[in-house]
Amino acid sequence: MSDDMVVLPGERCRKAREAQGMTQAQAAQRLHLSLTYLQSLDADDYERLPEATFVKGYLRNYARLLGRSEERRVGKECRSRWS
């Protein structure tokens, strides 16, 4: 991946989830989200989700599930995107 390529929060979480061998269904269950919402997060398709406040929370919780380093990165991306 080149340095100038932007990785969006959902893509970052999807890659981390896949690297841990976790399925979308497993992640959705652990996050208490519908599979449709998790698929939208993975695709960075925020138009299919509720307002930004909820999306930020979903992404933070998703990142927290995947580990501390992801949580920090995604939190920073969310603040820059929706602040």
N, C-alpha and C positions, 0 to 999 in steps of 0.2 A: 504494500500500500504506500502510495506517495505521501510526502509530508503535507501537501496542499489539499489532500482529500479529507473532507469533513465526515466524521462518523457521528451519526445522530444517537441520542440516548437509547432509543429502542433497539437499534442495531447493535450497540455496545452490549446491552443486556442480553439480547438474543445470542450473540457470539459467546458470551460468558456462560450462559445457560447450557448451550450446546457443548461447550468445552467440559462442563461438569457432568455431561451425560444425562441431563434432566430434560424430560419432554415438556412440550407446551402444556399438556394436560396436568402433569405433576406440578408445574409451577403455578398454574391457574388455581389448582386445588389448595396449595399451600398459601397462596395470596388471597384466597377467598374471592377470586374474580371469575367471571365467566370466561370460557375459552375464547369467545369472540373478542372480548376486551383484551385478553393477553395477545391474541393474534394481531390486533390493531396496534398495540404497544410495540410488538416485535417489528412491525412494518413501518413504524413511525407515522401511522395513519391517524392523526389526532382528530380529524374531522368526524370520525366514527365514534368518538368518545365524548363524555360530558365536558364541561368547561375546564379551562386550564388549571384551576385550583385542584381539581380531582386528578387530572393527568399528572401533575407534579407529584402528588402523593402516591399515585400508583407507581410511577417510575422510581421514586425514592424507596418504596417498599420492595419493589422488584430488585433494585440494586442491592438493598440490604440483605435480601435473601441470598444473593450471589456472592456477597463478601464485602468487606470494608473498603477495599480499593475501588471497587465498582461504585459503591455508595458515594464516595467523595467525588469521583469523576462525573457521575450522573447528576448529583446535586449541583455541581458547578455549571454543567450544561443547561440544566433547568433554569437556574437563576439568570443566566445570560440570555436564554431564549424568551422567558416570560416575565422578566423584570422591567 
